[in-house]
Amino acid sequence: MDDRQEASAARSGLFARLADGRGVVVDVRADDRIADSDAEAFAAAAAARESVGWAYRLVDVLDAVRVANIRWLARYRHGRCLRAEYRIRLMEVFARPRPLLAGAQEVGDRLSVSPSLFHLMWSGTLSADLESAPLTGSSMVTVSGENR
């Protein structure tokens, strides 16, 4: 890889530090938009990063529906969105799959409960299909498998 390719490849990745302390670089590009010369640069960049102990991943662009749902839930990622008194009740209500809005209303005032519900969805404690359609009041929500 020449200097120009190396600099381009280095700018394309996102670096993250994992909980266990390891580093990972993620390049995001639509598979159908990777030219042969880009593929070579990605491969060389992957080898260089792995040589210093960083993991490397090349991922395709995410689906627009999934991105929209993740962006929505990300608004509720902060712990301040979760009220402890709602957490227990939400886990009980969504032990079996049920519509998002109906479950929230069963716990209490939906405007008060929703931030806690969305926080639990963001954290993976509760889950819904984020791929098929935008989240709505009728989206089915349930306790995630590892939280049962």
SVG drawing of the C-alpha trace seen along z (x, -y; Angstrom):
<svg xmlns="http://www.w3.org/2000/svg" viewBox="-53 -12 57 28">
<polyline fill="none" stroke="black" stroke-width="0.4" points="0.0,0.0 1.4,-3.4 1.3,-6.4 -1.8,-7.9 -3.8,-4.7 -2.6,-4.2 -3.7,-7.7 -7.1,-7.3 -7.7,-3.9 -6.7,-5.3 -9.3,-8.2 -12.1,-5.8 -12.3,-3.8 -13.9,-4.4 -11.9,-3.4 -13.6,-2.1 -12.2,-0.7 -14.2,2.3 -15.1,3.0 -12.3,5.5 -9.8,2.8 -9.1,4.2 -9.3,1.8 -11.3,2.3 -11.4,0.3 -14.6,0.4 -14.8,-0.6 -18.4,-1.1 -19.0,-1.1 -21.7,0.5 -20.4,3.7 -21.4,2.7 -19.3,-0.5 -16.0,1.2 -13.8,1.0 -11.0,3.5 -8.4,0.8 -10.4,0.0 -10.7,3.7 -6.9,3.9 -6.5,0.8 -9.0,2.3 -7.1,5.6 -3.8,3.8 -5.3,1.5 -6.8,4.6 -3.4,6.3 -1.7,3.2 -4.2,2.7 -4.2,6.4 -0.4,6.3 -0.7,3.8 -3.4,5.8 -6.5,4.0 -9.4,5.9 -10.7,4.8 -14.1,5.1 -15.4,4.0 -19.2,3.7 -21.9,3.0 -24.1,-0.1 -27.0,0.4 -30.6,0.5 -32.3,-2.9 -35.2,-1.5 -32.7,0.0 -30.7,-3.2 -33.9,-5.3 -35.0,-3.0 -31.5,-3.0 -31.3,-6.8 -34.7,-7.0 -33.7,-4.6 -30.3,-6.4 -32.1,-9.4 -32.9,-7.3 -29.5,-5.8 -28.6,-7.8 -29.4,-6.3 -31.4,-9.3 -34.1,-8.0 -34.7,-4.9 -36.9,-5.1 -36.4,-2.2 -40.0,-1.9 -40.9,-1.4 -38.1,1.1 -39.5,3.9 -43.0,3.4 -41.9,3.2 -40.0,6.4 -43.2,8.1 -45.5,6.6 -43.2,7.5 -42.4,11.0 -44.7,12.1 -44.6,10.2 -47.1,7.4 -47.6,4.1 -45.3,1.3 -48.1,-1.2 -50.4,1.2 -47.5,2.4 -46.5,-1.2 -50.1,-2.1 -50.4,1.0 -47.4,-0.2 -48.7,-3.8 -49.0,-7.1 -47.4,-6.4 -45.6,-9.8 -43.9,-9.0 -43.2,-5.4 -41.9,-5.7 -38.4,-7.0 -37.8,-4.0 -39.2,-1.6 -37.0,-3.1 -34.0,-3.0 -34.5,0.7 -34.9,1.3 -31.7,-0.7 -29.8,1.3 -31.0,4.6 -33.0,5.6 -36.2,5.4 -36.3,6.1 -38.3,5.5 -37.9,6.0 -35.8,3.0 -35.3,4.2 -38.8,4.6 -40.5,1.3 -40.1,-1.9 -41.1,-1.5 -44.7,-2.4 -47.2,-1.9 -48.1,1.5 -44.5,2.8 -44.2,6.0 -41.8,5.8 -40.6,8.5 -37.9,9.2 -34.7,10.1 -33.6,13.8 -30.6,13.2 -32.8,11.2 -35.5,13.8"/>
</svg>
